[in-house]
Amino acid sequence: MRKRIYLDYSASTPVDPKVLRAMLPYFKKEFGNPSSRHGYGQRASAAIEHARTQVANFLGCAAQEIIFTGGATESNNLAIQGIVGQKRATKPHVITSAIEHESVLEVCRTLEKEGAAEVSYLTPDAEGIIEVKEVERAIRPNTTLVSIGYANSVIGTIQPIAEIGKLLSQYNIQNTTYKILFHTDAVQAALYLSCDVKKLGVDLLTLSAHKLYGPKGVGALFVKTGVALRPLLFGGGQENDQRAGTQNVPGIVGLGTAIQELQNPRMALTAIKIRQLRDRLTKTILKKISGAALSGSSQKRLPSNVHIRFEGCQARDIAFLFDQKGIAVSTGSACSERSQEPCHVLLAMGFSAGEALSGVRITLGRYTTAEEIDAVAEKLPAIITQLRKS
């Protein structure tokens, strides 16, 4: 049987064996409702609080500043809708970028349509980076929130979050009416970049377990002490009245364990290995295939991300033919993978619709091997030649 090659780690990661072992007792043995007062409930509640501490330690914040959610989409919605819903201005103004994940863009568009907020969508530079000066220019008297992703899910570019945080901090010192809050979606960044919320200068930060070798269906939102949110869900008062509903105990335990593993010193060595394999693949593709071009910054990007545009080809066709050969890659964010529309990130960077349809995302992970990278480099030229002739 042919060995399949998985190179779509930005879409999802396999659950780490240590994470799975930590989760298993909470499916059967320790199945209690964490809101119950008896021993089963108390043990489940203690497991949640331990995970909360694990996440807080990773972010450099207090445990009570962590809200567990059903994933990144919910966390992003809670951050944005929760701030806008506080109505700190007559008509709140939100600053975001045109290259954000759909869970940020769609909630902003909905708030606009409903007349609940004004939104500015910043365009990136040619490398997909949002410049700090563009954020500064976009600030208005009624600006209440800035939401910029830490690392882009499609092209892997890393945004100057700490610099934006400093800008907003300086602005807030002079603004006596109310402060502009700062949210970042760190879903793609957490594996490889420091997420110390104090150093980043953020008030809200989103995490997702299944991008960190944890389970699907669980995420977290850091909310700085003193930041008031309007909840999306109302009910039993779980998560400090911020997210009603019985908590997903196994999932939360899995998230905490996955986060704890990120702090293992060997993970830095793993990141170096991944970067080396990425560079090897990128150089080979650009050398072997004419009309191939890297999207985004060659330096300020995640060590796992390779995003290449192939002149005269459509990314969906490349991905399909790769899949036929047992290799999994993608055309962009998994949440928009089934869309036939040009990639919104590339369009925002100034590429034509044709170019925006030609980009393939190859993302590496902990289990990627040199043999797998070489297999991709070997098969890709023939695929591109086949498509260009058809």
N, C-alpha and C positions, 0 to 999 in steps of 0.2 A: 504493500500500500504506500502511495506517495506521501511523503511528509509535507504537511502544509506549513506555510510560512506566514506568520502574523506580523504585519508592519502597519498597524493602525492603533498604536498604543494611546494616541491622543483621543480616540473615540472611547476606549475602555481598556482596562487592564485585567488580567487574571487575578483572582484572589490569592494573596500570599498564603502559603500553607500555615504559617504561624497565625495569621489573621483568622483563617478558617477554624483552627483548633481553639482559639479563644472564643469564637462565636458559638460553637456547637453546644455547650452546656445550656445555653439560654434558649435553645429551641425545644428541649425536652425536659431536662432535669430542673433547671432554674427558670421555669416558664412563667413565674408570677407577674402580676400586673404591678408595675412600679409605684402605682398610686395606692395600692393596698397596704394596710397597716400590719398585716401578719408577716411572719418570717420570709415567706416566699416573695412578697412584695418588697420587703426591706432589702433583701439580697439583690433583687433586680434594680432597685433604686440605687443601691450602693455601687453596682456595676456601671450605671449611667454616670454617676458622679465621678467615678474613677476615670471614665473616658473623657468626661468634661475637663478634668484636671490635665489629662494627657494632651488634649487639644490646646488648652490654655497655655501649657508649658511651651508648646511648639510656637505659639503666636506671641508669647511674652506678655500675656494679659492675665486678668483674674478669671477664675473659673466661672463666676457668676455672669461674665460678659459673653459666654458662649450659649447660643441657642441651637438645639438640634432640630433639623428639618428633614423633609423628604428628599432633598437633593439640591443641586445648584440652582435649578430653575425656581424652586420655591424660595430659596435664600435670596436670589436676585430680586424676585417679585416682592418679598417681604421688605427688603432694604429700600427699594425705590417707592413702592406703593405705601410702605409704612411711613416714610419721611414725608412724601407729598400729602398723605392723608392727615398729617398733623396740621396742615394749613397754616404754617407759620408766616406765610405771605398771602396777600389777597389772591394772587394767582402764582403759585410757585414756579420758578424757572429751574429746569434741570439741564446740566451740561453733560453730554456723553459724546461718543464718537460714532462715526458711520461704520466702523469695523468691529463693533461689539458683537458678542454672541446674541443669538435670537432671543434668548430669555431676558436680555436687557433691552434690545431694540423694540421688541413687540410690546412690552409693557409701556415703554415710553410713547410709542405710537398710539396705543390705546388711551393713555392719559391725555394725549393731545386731542384725539377725536372726541373724547368725552368733555373736553374743555376744562379738565382738572389741572392741567399744567402746560407751561410753555417749554419747549425742548429745543436745544441747540445741538446739532450733530456735527462735530468737528471732523474735518477731513485730515487724513494723515499725510506725511510727506511721501516721497517716492519709495522709501524703504518701509513704509507702513508704520511709522512712528508718529505719535501725537506730540507735537512740540508744546513745551510749557507755556511759551508766549501765546499760543493759540488759546489755551485755557484761560489765560489772563485776559485776553481780548474779549472773550465771550461772557465774562462776568457782568451781571446786571444788578441793579439794586434789589431785585426780587429773587436772585439766585439762592436756592436753598440746598442744592445737592449737585455734586460732581460725581459721575460714575464712569471710571475708565478701567478697563481690564488690565491686569498686571502683565499677562503674556497672551498674545493672540492665538486663538484656537486653530486657525487655518495656516497662517504662515510663520507662527512661532516668534514673532518679533516681541521684544521685551520693552515695555513702556517705562518712562521715567517717573515712576510712582512716587518715590521719595522726594524728588524735586517738585512735583505737583503738590505734594503734601506740605512742603516748606512754603510754597507760594500761598496756599490757602491759609496756612497758619499765620503768615504775616498779614494777609488781608483781614483775617478775623480779629487780629489785635486792634486794627484801626476801625473795624466795623462794630459799632456799639448797639445796633438794632438787633441783629441775630447773626449767628455764625453759619457759614457755608459748610455743610457736612461733606465728607469725602468717602466714597465707597469704591472698593476694587473687587473685581471677580478674580480670585487667585487660583481658580480651579486648575488651570494648566501650569501655573507657576510653582505650586507648592512642592512638587517633586524635586525641583532643582534650585530654587531661589529662596533666600531668606524671607520669611514672612513675619518678621518682628513688627507688630503693628505700631509700636512707638517709633521705631526708626523710619517706617514708611509714612507715618503721619496720617493714618487712615482712621475713620470713625466706624466703618463697617467693612467686613471682609468675608467673602464667600469661599467655601470649600466643598468638595464633593468626594465621597469615599471611593467611588469606582474608578476615579482617575488616579488613585493612589494605591492600587493593589488591594483595595477593600471592596465591600459589597455594593451592589446597586441599590438605589432607593433610600439613601441616607446622605445627609450633608450637614453643614453647620454654617452659622452666621455669627461672626463676631460683631457685637454691638457695644461700643464704648460706653462706660458708665456715664449716665447723664443724658444720653441720646434717647429720646422718646420715639417709639414706633407705634403706629396704629396696626394692630394685628390683622392678619388675613383670615385667621380661623378663630372662632369663639366657642367656648365649651367649658371643659373641666379645669382650666387654669394651669395646665402643664407648661413647662419651660418658662416659669416665672411670668405666667399670664401672656406670654408672647406667641405661643404656638400650641393651641388646644389639641387634644387627642392623645390617646395612649401611645407612649413612645415605642419605637422599634428597638427593643433592647438588644437583640443579637446584632442588628445593623450598627447601632451606636457603639457597642463593644468592638465591632470590627473596625469602625472608623478610628476609634481611639488607639487600637493596636497598630493599625496601618500608619497613623501619624507618629506613634512612638518609634516605629521601625525607621522612619525617615531620619531620625536623629542618631541612628547607628553610624559610627565613623566609616564603615565600609561603603555606605551609600555614596560618599564623595568619590570613592574609587570607581564605583559603578557608573557614576555620571561621566567621569573621565573616559571610561571605556566606550560609553555610548557616543560621546562627542567624537572620539577617534573613528568609530565606525561610520558615523554620520558624514564626517569630512571625507572619508575614503569613498563612500558611495557618491557623494556630491561631485567630487573631482572626477570620478570615473564617468559619470553620466555626462557631465559638461564636456569632457574630452572626447567621448565616443560618439555623441549624438549632436549633429549640427542642428541649429534652431532650438536648442534647449537653453533655458535661462532660469536662474534662481530667483524666486520671489522673496522680497523682504531683505532685511539687513543680513549681511554675511557674518557680522560680528555680534550684534545685539539680538540674538535669537536663542531659543531654547536648544540645548545640546541634542535633543532627540528629533528635531524637526528638519525635514527636507521637503521643500515645496518647489516643484519645477514646472515651468510652462513649456509645452512642446508645440512649436509652430506647426500648423497644418493638421493638428489632431484635436480630438475632443477627449477630455479627461475621463468621461464616463466609459468611453470605448476602451481606453487604456486599462482602466480599473476592471472592466469586464473580462478582457483578455488575460490580464494577470490572474484573476480569480479562476479562470479556466485552467491555469497552470498551477493552481494551488497557492497563490500568493495574494494576501489580503492587503490592499492599500485603499485610499479613499480619494474623493474629489474635494473634500473640505470637511467642515464641521458635520459630525454624525447627525445632528439635529436637522440639518438641511440637505442631507445626502441624497434623498429621493427627489429633491427639486430639480427641475430641468432648467432652472434659471441660471444665468451667469453668477459666479461667485461675487457676493456683495463686497467682500473685502478687497478683491482685485479691482473691481469697478471704482471703489472709493479711492484707490491708489492711482487712478487715472488710466488704467488699462482699458482697451476696447472690449466689447462684449465677446468677440471671438477669442481674445487673449484670456478673458476671464473664464471662458469655458474650457481652456486648455491646461489648467493647472492640476497637477496630481500631488496629493499630500502623502508622504511616506514618513511614518513616525516610529522610532525605535524604542525599545524598552529594556528592562533588566535581563530578559531572556534572549535577546537578539544576539546572534552569533556572526562571526566573520564569514562563515560558510553561507549563511542566509543572505548576507549583503552581497557576496560574490554571485550568488544565484540570481539575484535581482539584476545586478549589473550585466550579467551574461544574457538574460532573456529580454531585457528592455529594448535594446537596439532593433532586434527582429520585429518586436511588436510595433514600434514606431514606424519602421520601414513598411510593414504590412498595412498600417492605417494610412500612411501617406500615399500608397499606391492605389488604395481602394477608392 
